[in-house]
Amino acid sequence: MRFLISAFSNQFFRISLRSALLPAVILTAGCSVTRIYHEVPPSPDALSEINSFHVNQVEGVQSALFGKILIHELDQFPQLNYLAIFPEVSKTNAAVLSAEVRRYSTNDEEKTLPQTHISLVEHKVLQENPSGLNVFRRTFEFEEKTYSERIIQRTSDLEIAFKVTNIAGDKTLYFKVENASIEQSYRGDENILLIPDSGDAMIHLAQLLIRKFLDRINPEQNEHVVELEKGTNPVPFTFGLLDFGHPRIIRSNHFATGNRYDLALKGWNYVLFEPRTYPKFERFIFTDEVYIRLKKSGLPQTTLRPLLEIHGKSFDHNEINIVLSGLIPNQDFERYAQIIKSHSRISQNINRLNYAAAHYNLGVVFQLRNELELAAYHFSQANAYNPQEKYSQAWTDLQHLKGEYNPLASMMDHSVESYGKLPPPEGALLQPKTN
């Protein structure tokens, strides 16, 4: 009896100890380093020995709002000071700042595009049976219906002229006209109902132009803090509640935060191009959405049709190859098995999130290294894998920095979606084959 109590006590102690240590393990594992502190030297246009500014006037459309934004952004620069009161002439490190909104334009254009909706329809066919009992057999067919999708194309354009003079007002120290444009698409009735106010886009453009202007005139070295993404790798059987991030992405983040960019770039690229393996707990499920994805991917009808026999079923990683080899010919199995498993695996969405995170981190570091073409490519790829405003905005802001983005020029389709379909630029790890 004492032995049983002792064994029970030891087991209880172990469980209690593990329970007590689990929060510490979670906190330790979750506190991965994701921030890069990047020092930016002063630009050639920097105003030496001037670090205090009085905002004299802001003219033009929405001048009151943009004046407040200018003062707010000025306060965000630790190296620059905002002077609420007009300074004395004797203050040699001060200057007077004024701005004029020269162009303020926002336009919504609605159009429709023909789209095709593919659905998988199930039919029950009565089958003759020698016993006289009614037997129904399931059959499936793809239905394609064309429809018109509403699209609102919003174009916003802003131009601001910035001028800096000495306190006396008889000498211009700096003058430059900054402009920015942004094009956003809202597709489908649901997204159109939730379309934000057009003024929000103009506020973002104003912040972008003002920060760009302040970066130019800042006489001191400026520190930019960039946040990297960790990716995702949920712990099995925790229902997604426990997620420390993708191990290789996190390891590469550590290299990046230590300014070991070459190792970080190799690590993130490995996430994108590593051999595709499936974990032991992976399952493959065949739903309507899976069959539709396989059809859109171009899987031959002769290969797709036999797969309909396992509609609604799921298999583990040991069963899937046996099932597929029994349904399709050997030559089709060798050619299409990986495609079928890729589209039917449950963890597909997790991989897409990790690809997006790796591409985004690559774009961040390439931007810090001033390799802007590569940065733009990876931002667009991140948006292609996981469309969201963060990725598209990073791409758009980069186009402004390059001075090449003007969606008002309707002769060319220059958007993050179209850019993501272009071949990789020179210097990218993966290059298209050339004959």
DAGITA-V294369 format. One line per field, one symbol per residue. ss: DSSP state (2 for helix, 1 for strand, 0 for the rest). phi: phi as a letter, one per 40 degrees, with the letter a starting at -180 (. if undefined). burial: I if it has 16 or more other ideal C-beta (glycine too) atoms within 10 Angstrom, else O. Layout:
# DAGITA-V294369
ss = ???
phi = ???
burial = ???
This chain:
# DAGITA-V294369
ss = 022222222222222222222222222222000011111100000000000111111111002222222222222200001100000000000111111111111111111111111111111111100000001111111111111111111111111111111000000111111111111111122222200002222222222222222222200001111110000001000000001000222222222220002222222222222000000000111002222222220000222222222200011100022222222002222222222222221002222222222222222222220002222222222222200022222222222222000000000000022220000000000000000
phi = .ccccccccccccccccccccddccccccccccbbbbbcbccccccccgbbbbbccabbhcfcccccccccccccccccbbcbcbdcccccccbabbbabccabababbbabbcbbbbbbbcbbbcbcbdcgccbbbcbbacbbbcabbcbbcbbbbbbbcbbbbcccgbaccaaabbbababbbbbgcccccccccccccccccccccccccccccccbcbbbbbbcbcgaadcdgbfgcbacgcdcccccccccccgcccccccccccdcbcdcbbccccbbbbbdcccccccccgcdccccdccccbdgbbaccccccccccccbcdcccccbdccccccccccdcccccccccccccccccccccgcccccccccccdcccadacdccccccccccccgbcacccccbcbbccccccccccchcccbccbc
burial = OOOOOOOOOOOOOOOOOOOOOOOOOOOOOOOIOIOIOIOOOIOOOIIOOIIOIIIOOIOOOIOOOIIOIIIOIIOOIOOIOIIOOOIOOOOOOIIIIIIIIOOIOIOOOOOOOOOOOOOIOOOOOOOOOOOOOOOOOOOIOOOOOOOOOOIIIIIIIIIIIIIIIOIOOOOOOIOOOIIIIIIIOIOOOOOOOOOOOOOOIIOIIIIIIIOIIIIIIIIOOIOOOIOIIIIIIOOOOOOOOOOIIIOIIIOIIIIIIOOOIOOIIOIIIOIIOOOOOOOOOOOIOIOOOIIIIIOOOOIOOOIIOOIIOIOOOOIOIOOIOOIIOOIIOOOIIOOIIOOIIIIIIOIOOIIOIIIIIIIIIIIIIIIIOOIIOIIIIIIIIIIIIIOOOOIIIIIIIIIIIOOOIIIOOOOOOOIIOOIIOOOOOOOIOOOOOOO
